[in-house]
Amino acid sequence: MRTKNIFEFPEKINTREELFEPLIKTPDILIERIISTGQVSPPDFWYNQEKDEWVVLLQGNAVIEYDNGEKNELFSGDYLFIPSHQRHRITYTSADPVCIWLAIHGKLQ
């Protein structure tokens, strides 16, 4: 089995779109790496996910906003838990350095 590195980027990265890379995927859990290069959620868009999400920002900084107006500003090493159906969106991601997220989706509570 080949060792991989979470900080290793694909040779050609599309800076117009976020990269969602499943690392482990089963019917019960998804662990994915997300690379953001300045992308944000559209103004009227809210994530409303069926599963809980635990996310850690490994590199960069970002802002997550919730539909109640609360915001979390994240810096490298920060993590948080987002319960299922907690409406949220991304309002900022740094492009330099790019954001590298590790997200775990599933029934986590």
C-alpha positions in Angstrom: 0.0 0.0 0.0 1.3 3.4 -0.9 1.8 6.1 1.8 0.1 9.4 1.0 0.5 12.8 2.5 -2.4 15.1 3.4 -0.4 18.1 2.3 0.5 16.8 -1.1 -1.5 18.5 -3.9 -2.5 17.1 -7.2 -0.1 18.4 -10.0 -2.8 20.6 -11.5 -5.2 22.1 -9.0 -8.3 23.9 -10.3 -8.4 27.2 -8.4 -12.0 27.9 -9.5 -13.5 25.0 -7.6 -12.9 23.3 -4.3 -11.4 19.8 -4.4 -13.3 17.2 -2.5 -11.3 14.0 -2.1 -12.8 11.0 -0.4 -10.2 9.3 1.7 -12.4 6.6 3.3 -16.0 6.1 2.3 -18.5 3.5 3.7 -22.3 3.6 4.0 -21.8 4.9 7.6 -18.9 7.3 7.4 -17.1 9.6 4.9 -13.6 11.0 5.6 -12.6 13.5 3.1 -9.9 16.1 2.3 -11.1 19.4 1.0 -8.8 21.9 -0.6 -10.2 25.5 -0.8 -8.5 28.2 -2.7 -10.6 31.2 -1.9 -14.0 29.7 -2.6 -17.1 30.7 -0.6 -20.7 29.5 -0.5 -23.1 31.3 -2.8 -25.0 34.1 -0.9 -28.3 32.2 -0.6 -26.9 28.7 -0.2 -26.8 26.8 3.1 -25.4 23.4 3.7 -28.1 21.3 5.5 -26.5 17.9 5.8 -28.1 14.6 6.7 -25.1 13.5 8.8 -23.0 15.1 11.5 -19.7 16.6 10.5 -16.4 17.0 12.4 -13.9 19.2 10.6 -10.4 20.3 11.3 -8.6 23.1 9.3 -5.1 21.8 8.8 -3.8 24.8 6.9 -5.1 28.3 6.1 -7.9 30.2 7.7 -11.7 30.3 7.0 -15.0 31.5 8.4 -18.1 29.4 8.8 -21.5 31.2 9.3 -24.6 29.7 10.7 -28.2 30.6 9.9 -28.6 32.2 13.3 -25.9 34.7 12.5 -23.2 33.1 14.6 -19.7 32.7 13.0 -16.7 30.6 13.6 -13.3 32.0 12.5 -10.9 29.0 12.0 -7.2 29.1 11.8 -4.7 26.2 11.2 -5.4 23.5 13.8 -8.9 24.6 14.7 -11.7 22.0 14.6 -15.4 22.0 15.3 -18.4 19.7 15.3 -21.4 20.6 13.1 -24.5 18.5 14.0 -26.7 17.2 11.2 -29.2 19.7 9.8 -27.3 22.7 11.3 -27.5 25.1 8.4 -24.1 26.6 7.7 -22.1 28.1 4.9 -18.5 29.1 4.2 -18.0 32.9 4.0 -14.2 33.0 3.7 -11.3 30.7 2.8 -7.8 31.9 2.4 -6.1 31.4 -1.0 -2.5 31.9 0.3 -2.0 29.6 2.0 -4.8 27.4 0.6 -7.1 25.8 3.0 -6.7 22.1 3.7 -9.7 20.6 5.6 -10.1 17.1 7.0 -13.8 16.4 7.4 -15.5 13.4 8.9 -19.2 12.8 8.1 -21.4 10.3 9.8 -23.6 9.6 12.9 -21.0 11.0 15.3 -23.2 11.6 18.4 
